[in-house]
Amino acid sequence: MPSSPLGSPTSSRSVTQTVNGSHRFTIKGYSLAKGMGVGKHIASESFTVGGYQWAIYFYPDGKNPEDHSTYVSVFVALASEGTDVRALFELTLLDQSGKGKHKVHSHFDRALESGPYTLKYRGSMWGYKRFFRRAMLETSDFLKDDCLKINCTVGVVVSEIDCPRLHSIQVPESDIGSHFGMLLENEECSDITFNVFGEKFHAHKLVLAARSPVFEAEFSERMEVDDNEILVTDMEPRVFKALLHFIYRDSLIDDEEFVGTSSSSIPSVSDALASKLLAAADKYDLPRLRLMCESVLCKDISVNSVANVLALADRHHAMELKAVCLKFAAENLVAVMRSDGFEYLKENCPSLQSELLKTVAGCEEEFSGGGKSRSVWAQFSDGDDTINRSVRQKPGKRRGTKPRSGFSSKVVVMVVRGVQGKMNEAATTSAAGNMVHCFN
């Protein structure tokens, strides 16, 4: 009986590799953490690598009672549910002198000798009970300004079967935006015209209505009207052009007249256009365009511009940008109050001053709770009103001159009492005196 011909050979391969991720853990106030007890640790925020949550545990008095707090201990813990999770680890104590002489404990270098470490269940740890001798640590370049920095790299081992396909077809990225852009340029198919200070823009009702509920409502009201030309009197032609560009292409306009050089994925639109386009996005209820403009305006916030940008964000319901401005202004309060823009804020936006005070209080609470925000009180007590930023000085004015401010002495004292409620009476009175002296 004749044998049947052999079919085409098949193949597959198993690929085992690591999915790597890193986390930097900064420990401030090391001297205060000492003495918390053997086996007691400070934990980092959890971070995700390879689909699992991890955390760094730092034991300032060590983990092993037999060492009598001679060493500090550092471990990496599996902080999420998992069974037999295999991983490689690296713990690095960073040299803060700039010499680059970091202390590295790496499992990656010994992978061939011992293989990956297996963590059996949630809470399993890998690390060193004798990570560093404490007496040496406290006189080394690893400890600076009572602060330690530990970098942790986790490599989760994953395996998969790779079956190569004999045939494949590449699908290009969507080009619907370019096609709609060509539709915008084709006047013959348009059914609505906008007259913007004498410049005509042709568009399509269906496209505009699909993108903007405001246009949809406007066209519904005009169904009985034969006139297909709309007069626009509250927007410059270049802004309306950028608006239509977004509606059809879902991107910011890329015209050289408006765009500077930028490596960002979002074109660097000039502040003037971004501000006016933000107003257009608010008028026509285009939330994505609003966020794009917020992103552009957010990039160059400074002590001189933040007050004006804050007022703009509030006026056009740009809540993300507004939150950034409030936090920035609160963290740089003294310098911002000396800016020209703050005068406008004081005279035209009293409600924003109230919101700024609340944000100042929030930043102060965050600072007192160990957060990263710089204490507002430090700005007054040390006389630093620039916060390492360039603050434009008026000609003839020198540092230390009386700042312009919308806050009266009573309001300043109110901030003192509200923000520093936990301070003792003497400290509060002293701080209030410093602030009132600063603003009067």
C-alpha positions as CSV (number, residue, x, y, z in Angstrom):
1,M,0.0,0.0,0.0
2,P,1.6,3.3,-1.0
3,S,2.6,5.6,1.8
4,S,1.0,9.0,2.0
5,P,3.2,12.0,1.5
6,L,4.5,13.8,4.6
7,G,2.8,17.1,5.5
8,S,4.7,20.3,6.0
9,P,6.8,20.3,9.2
10,T,5.6,22.4,12.1
11,S,7.6,24.1,14.8
12,S,7.2,26.0,18.1
13,R,9.4,27.4,20.8
14,S,9.2,28.2,24.4
15,V,10.4,31.7,25.4
16,T,11.2,32.4,29.0
17,Q,12.2,35.9,29.9
18,T,11.8,38.6,32.5
19,V,9.5,41.5,32.6
20,N,11.5,44.2,34.4
21,G,10.5,47.3,36.3
22,S,12.1,49.7,38.8
23,H,10.9,51.8,41.8
24,R,12.9,54.4,43.7
25,F,12.1,54.7,47.5
26,T,13.1,57.9,49.2
27,I,13.3,57.7,53.0
28,K,13.3,61.2,54.7
29,G,13.9,61.6,58.4
30,Y,16.1,58.5,58.9
31,S,17.3,59.7,62.3
32,L,13.6,59.8,63.5
33,A,12.9,56.4,62.1
34,K,15.7,54.8,64.2
35,G,14.5,53.3,67.4
36,M,11.1,52.1,66.1
37,G,12.1,48.6,67.0
38,V,13.7,45.5,65.6
39,G,11.4,43.9,63.0
40,K,9.5,47.1,62.4
41,H,9.6,48.5,58.9
42,I,8.8,51.5,56.7
43,A,7.1,50.4,53.5
44,S,7.2,52.1,50.1
45,E,4.1,52.6,47.9
46,S,3.3,49.5,46.0
47,F,4.4,49.3,42.4
48,T,3.5,47.0,39.6
49,V,5.9,44.7,37.6
50,G,4.9,41.8,35.6
51,G,1.2,42.0,36.6
52,Y,2.0,41.8,40.4
53,Q,2.2,44.4,43.1
54,W,5.5,44.8,45.0
55,A,6.7,46.9,47.9
56,I,10.1,47.8,49.5
57,Y,10.4,47.2,53.3
58,F,13.2,49.2,55.1
59,Y,14.0,48.1,58.7
60,P,16.0,50.9,60.3
61,D,16.7,48.8,63.4
62,G,17.1,45.6,61.4
63,K,14.9,42.5,61.0
64,N,16.9,40.0,63.0
65,P,16.9,40.4,66.8
66,E,20.2,38.5,67.1
67,D,22.0,41.4,65.3
68,H,21.0,43.9,68.1
69,S,20.3,46.7,65.5
70,T,23.8,46.5,64.1
71,Y,22.5,46.4,60.6
72,V,19.7,47.9,58.6
73,S,17.6,45.4,56.6
74,V,16.0,45.9,53.2
75,F,13.5,43.5,51.6
76,V,11.2,43.3,48.5
77,A,7.8,41.9,49.3
78,L,5.1,40.4,47.0
79,A,2.2,42.8,47.9
80,S,-0.6,41.1,45.8
81,E,-2.1,37.7,45.5
82,G,0.2,35.2,43.8
83,T,1.4,31.7,44.0
84,D,5.0,30.5,43.2
85,V,5.9,33.8,41.6
86,R,9.4,33.5,40.2
87,A,11.5,36.7,40.0
88,L,15.0,38.2,40.0
89,F,15.8,41.2,42.2
90,E,18.3,44.0,42.6
91,L,18.5,46.4,45.6
92,T,20.7,49.5,45.2
93,L,21.5,52.0,47.9
94,L,22.2,55.2,46.0
95,D,25.4,57.2,46.6
96,Q,24.2,60.8,47.0
97,S,27.7,62.4,46.6
98,G,27.5,62.3,42.8
99,K,30.5,59.9,42.7
100,G,28.3,57.0,41.5
101,K,29.6,54.5,44.1
102,H,26.3,52.8,44.7
103,K,25.9,49.8,47.0
104,V,24.3,47.1,44.8
105,H,22.9,43.8,45.9
106,S,21.9,42.0,42.7
107,H,20.2,38.7,42.1
108,F,20.4,39.2,38.3
109,D,24.1,38.6,38.3
110,R,23.6,35.1,40.0
111,A,20.7,33.9,37.9
112,L,22.7,31.1,36.3
113,E,24.1,29.9,39.6
114,S,20.9,29.7,41.7
115,G,18.0,30.6,39.3
116,P,15.2,32.9,40.0
117,Y,13.8,33.3,43.5
118,T,10.3,31.8,44.1
119,L,7.8,33.7,46.3
120,K,5.2,31.3,47.5
121,Y,2.4,33.6,48.4
122,R,1.4,37.2,49.2
123,G,3.8,38.6,51.8
124,S,6.8,36.5,50.8
125,M,10.0,38.5,50.7
126,W,13.5,38.6,49.3
127,G,16.3,40.7,50.6
128,Y,19.0,41.1,53.2
129,K,18.9,41.1,57.0
130,R,22.4,42.5,57.0
131,F,22.0,45.0,54.1
132,F,24.4,47.6,55.5
133,R,26.1,48.1,58.9
134,R,24.3,51.0,60.5
135,A,27.3,52.8,62.0
136,M,29.0,52.9,58.6
137,L,25.8,54.0,56.9
138,E,25.4,57.0,59.2
139,T,28.8,58.3,58.2
140,S,28.6,57.5,54.5
141,D,27.6,59.4,51.4
142,F,24.5,57.2,51.1
143,L,22.9,59.3,53.9
144,K,22.5,63.0,53.0
145,D,20.3,65.5,54.7
146,D,18.9,62.7,56.9
147,C,17.7,61.0,53.7
148,L,18.3,57.6,52.0
149,K,17.4,56.6,48.5
150,I,16.9,53.0,47.6
151,N,16.3,51.8,44.0
152,C,14.7,48.4,43.5
153,T,14.5,46.5,40.2
154,V,12.2,43.4,39.9
155,G,12.3,41.0,37.0
156,V,9.3,38.7,36.9
157,V,9.9,35.5,35.0
158,V,7.3,34.7,32.4
159,S,7.1,31.9,29.8
160,E,5.2,31.6,26.6
161,I,4.9,29.4,23.6
162,D,5.8,31.1,20.4
163,C,4.2,29.4,17.3
164,P,5.5,31.2,14.2
165,R,2.8,31.9,11.7
166,L,3.5,30.8,8.1
167,H,1.7,33.8,6.8
168,S,0.8,37.2,8.2
169,I,-0.8,40.4,6.8
170,Q,0.1,43.8,8.2
171,V,-2.8,46.2,8.8
172,P,-1.8,49.8,8.6
173,E,-2.8,52.4,11.2
174,S,-6.1,54.1,10.7
175,D,-6.0,57.1,8.3
176,I,-9.6,58.2,8.8
177,G,-8.3,61.5,10.1
178,S,-6.5,62.3,6.8
179,H,-9.6,61.3,4.8
180,F,-11.9,63.6,6.9
181,G,-9.2,66.3,6.5
182,M,-9.5,66.0,2.7
183,L,-13.3,66.2,3.1
184,L,-12.8,69.5,4.9
185,E,-10.8,70.9,2.0
186,N,-13.4,69.9,-0.6
187,E,-15.9,72.8,-0.8
188,E,-18.1,71.0,-3.4
189,C,-19.6,68.6,-0.8
190,S,-20.1,71.2,1.9
191,D,-23.5,72.2,3.1
192,I,-22.7,75.0,5.6
193,T,-20.5,78.1,5.4
194,F,-19.1,80.1,8.3
195,N,-18.3,83.8,7.8
196,V,-15.6,84.7,10.3
197,F,-14.8,88.4,9.9
198,G,-15.1,88.1,6.1
199,E,-13.2,84.9,5.7
200,K,-15.3,81.9,4.6
201,F,-15.0,78.4,5.9
202,H,-17.0,75.6,4.3
203,A,-18.0,72.5,6.4
204,H,-20.5,69.7,6.7
205,K,-23.4,69.8,9.2
206,L,-23.4,66.1,9.8
207,V,-19.7,66.0,10.8
208,L,-20.0,69.1,13.0
209,A,-23.1,67.8,14.7
210,A,-21.6,64.4,15.3
211,R,-18.6,66.0,17.0
212,S,-20.2,68.9,18.9
213,P,-23.6,68.9,20.8
214,V,-23.6,72.7,20.4
215,F,-23.4,72.5,16.6
216,E,-26.1,69.8,16.7
217,A,-28.5,72.0,18.7
218,E,-27.7,75.0,16.5
219,F,-28.4,73.1,13.2
220,S,-31.6,71.6,14.7
221,E,-32.9,75.1,15.4
222,R,-32.0,76.3,11.8
223,M,-33.7,73.4,10.0
224,E,-36.5,75.7,8.8
225,V,-34.0,78.4,7.7
226,D,-32.9,78.4,4.1
227,D,-29.8,80.4,4.8
228,N,-26.8,78.1,5.1
229,E,-24.3,80.8,6.1
230,I,-23.5,81.4,9.8
231,L,-21.9,84.6,10.9
232,V,-19.2,84.1,13.6
233,T,-18.3,87.3,15.5
234,D,-16.6,86.1,18.6
235,M,-13.6,84.2,17.2
236,E,-10.6,85.0,15.0
237,P,-10.4,83.3,11.6
238,R,-7.2,81.4,12.6
239,V,-8.8,80.1,15.7
240,F,-11.9,78.9,13.8
241,K,-9.6,77.2,11.3
242,A,-7.8,75.4,14.1
243,L,-11.2,74.5,15.6
244,L,-12.3,72.9,12.3
245,H,-9.0,71.1,12.0
246,F,-9.5,69.4,15.3
247,I,-13.2,68.5,14.5
248,Y,-12.2,66.8,11.3
249,R,-8.7,65.4,12.1
250,D,-8.9,65.0,15.9
251,S,-5.5,66.7,16.3
252,L,-4.1,70.2,16.9
253,I,-3.4,72.2,13.8
254,D,0.1,71.7,12.5
255,D,0.5,75.0,10.6
256,E,3.9,76.8,11.0
257,E,2.1,80.0,11.8
258,F,0.9,78.5,15.1
259,V,3.3,75.8,15.9
260,G,6.9,75.9,17.3
261,T,9.4,73.1,17.5
262,S,8.6,70.4,19.9
263,S,9.5,66.7,20.5
264,S,6.2,66.1,22.2
265,S,3.4,64.1,20.6
266,I,1.2,67.2,21.1
267,P,2.3,70.1,18.9
268,S,3.6,73.1,20.7
269,V,0.8,75.6,20.0
270,S,1.6,79.2,21.0
271,D,0.0,80.3,24.3
272,A,-2.1,82.9,22.5
273,L,-3.7,80.3,20.1
274,A,-4.0,77.7,22.9
275,S,-5.8,80.2,25.1
276,K,-8.3,81.2,22.4
277,L,-8.7,77.6,21.2
278,L,-9.5,76.6,24.8
279,A,-12.3,79.2,24.8
280,A,-13.6,77.7,21.5
281,A,-13.5,74.2,22.9
282,D,-15.5,75.4,25.9
283,K,-18.0,77.2,23.7
284,Y,-18.6,74.1,21.4
285,D,-18.3,71.5,24.2
286,L,-15.3,69.7,22.9
287,P,-13.7,68.0,26.0
288,R,-10.8,66.4,24.1
289,L,-9.8,69.7,22.5
290,R,-10.1,71.4,25.9
291,L,-7.7,68.8,27.4
292,M,-5.3,69.3,24.6
293,C,-5.2,73.0,25.1
294,E,-4.8,72.5,28.9
295,S,-1.8,70.3,28.2
296,V,-0.2,72.9,26.1
297,L,-0.8,75.7,28.6
298,C,0.3,73.6,31.5
299,K,3.8,73.1,30.1
300,D,5.1,76.6,30.7
301,I,3.4,77.7,33.9
302,S,5.6,80.0,35.9
303,V,5.2,82.4,38.8
304,N,4.6,85.2,36.4
305,S,2.0,83.4,34.3
306,V,0.2,81.2,36.7
307,A,-2.4,83.8,37.9
308,N,-3.5,84.6,34.3
309,V,-3.6,80.9,33.3
310,L,-5.6,80.2,36.5
311,A,-8.2,82.8,35.6
312,L,-8.4,81.5,32.0
313,A,-8.9,77.9,33.3
314,D,-11.6,78.9,35.6
315,R,-13.4,80.9,33.0
316,H,-13.5,78.1,30.5
317,H,-14.1,75.2,32.9
318,A,-10.6,73.7,32.4
319,M,-10.6,71.8,35.6
320,E,-7.3,69.8,35.2
321,L,-5.4,73.0,34.3
322,K,-7.1,74.9,37.2
323,A,-6.0,72.2,39.7
324,V,-2.4,72.4,38.5
325,C,-2.4,76.2,38.7
326,L,-3.9,76.3,42.2
327,K,-1.3,73.8,43.5
328,F,1.6,75.6,41.8
329,A,0.5,79.0,43.1
330,A,0.0,77.6,46.6
331,E,3.5,76.1,46.6
332,N,5.0,79.3,45.3
333,L,2.7,81.7,47.0
334,V,4.9,84.6,47.9
335,A,6.5,84.9,44.4
336,V,3.1,84.6,42.7
337,M,1.7,87.4,44.8
338,R,4.5,89.6,43.5
339,S,3.6,89.0,39.9
340,D,1.6,91.3,37.6
341,G,-1.0,88.6,37.0
342,F,-1.9,88.4,40.7
343,E,-3.2,92.0,40.5
344,Y,-5.6,90.9,37.8
345,L,-6.7,88.0,39.9
346,K,-7.2,90.2,42.9
347,E,-9.4,92.7,41.1
348,N,-11.4,90.4,38.8
349,C,-11.5,86.9,40.4
350,P,-12.2,87.2,44.2
351,S,-13.6,83.6,44.3
352,L,-10.3,82.2,43.0
353,Q,-8.5,83.9,45.9
354,S,-10.7,81.9,48.3
355,E,-9.9,78.7,46.4
356,L,-6.2,79.5,46.5
357,L,-6.4,79.9,50.3
358,K,-8.0,76.5,50.6
359,T,-5.3,75.0,48.4
360,V,-2.6,76.7,50.6
361,A,-4.1,75.0,53.6
362,G,-4.2,71.7,51.8
363,C,-0.5,72.0,50.9
364,E,0.4,72.9,54.4
365,E,-1.4,69.8,55.8
366,E,0.3,67.7,53.2
367,F,3.7,69.1,54.3
368,S,3.0,68.6,58.0
369,G,1.9,65.0,57.2
370,G,5.2,64.2,55.5
371,G,4.2,65.0,51.9
372,K,6.4,66.3,49.2
373,S,4.9,69.8,49.0
374,R,7.2,72.6,50.3
375,S,5.7,74.3,53.3
376,V,4.2,77.6,52.6
377,W,5.6,78.7,56.0
378,A,9.1,78.0,54.8
379,Q,8.6,80.6,52.1
380,F,7.8,83.3,54.7
381,S,10.3,82.2,57.4
382,D,13.4,81.9,55.1
383,G,12.6,84.9,52.9
384,D,12.8,82.7,49.8
385,D,10.1,83.9,47.4
386,T,11.5,82.5,44.2
387,I,11.4,78.8,45.1
388,N,14.4,78.3,42.8
389,R,12.5,79.8,39.9
390,S,13.2,83.0,37.9
391,V,10.9,85.8,39.1
392,R,10.9,88.9,37.0
393,Q,11.8,92.0,39.0
394,K,10.6,95.4,38.2
395,P,13.2,97.9,37.2
396,G,14.4,99.8,40.2
397,K,12.9,97.3,42.6
398,R,15.1,95.1,44.8
399,R,14.4,91.9,46.6
400,G,12.8,92.6,49.9
401,T,10.5,95.4,48.7
402,K,6.9,95.5,49.6
403,P,4.9,93.0,47.5
404,R,1.6,93.8,46.0
405,S,-1.1,91.6,47.4
406,G,-4.9,91.2,47.6
407,F,-4.6,89.7,51.1
408,S,-5.3,92.0,54.0
409,S,-3.6,91.4,57.4
410,K,-6.9,89.9,58.7
411,V,-7.0,87.4,55.9
412,V,-3.4,86.5,56.4
413,V,-4.0,85.9,60.1
414,M,-7.0,83.8,59.2
415,V,-4.8,81.7,56.9
416,V,-2.3,81.4,59.8
417,R,-4.9,80.1,62.2
418,G,-6.6,77.8,59.7
419,V,-3.5,76.3,58.3
420,Q,-1.5,76.1,61.4
421,G,-4.2,75.1,63.9
422,K,-1.8,72.5,65.4
423,M,0.9,75.0,66.2
424,N,1.2,76.3,69.7
425,E,0.0,79.8,70.4
426,A,3.4,81.3,70.6
427,A,4.5,79.9,67.3
428,T,1.3,80.9,65.6
429,T,1.6,84.5,66.8
430,S,5.2,84.6,65.6
431,A,4.3,83.2,62.2
432,A,1.4,85.6,61.9
433,G,3.6,88.5,62.7
434,N,6.1,87.5,60.0
435,M,3.4,87.2,57.4
436,V,1.7,90.4,58.2
437,H,5.1,92.1,58.1
438,C,5.7,90.6,54.7
439,F,2.4,91.8,53.2
440,N,2.1,95.3,54.7
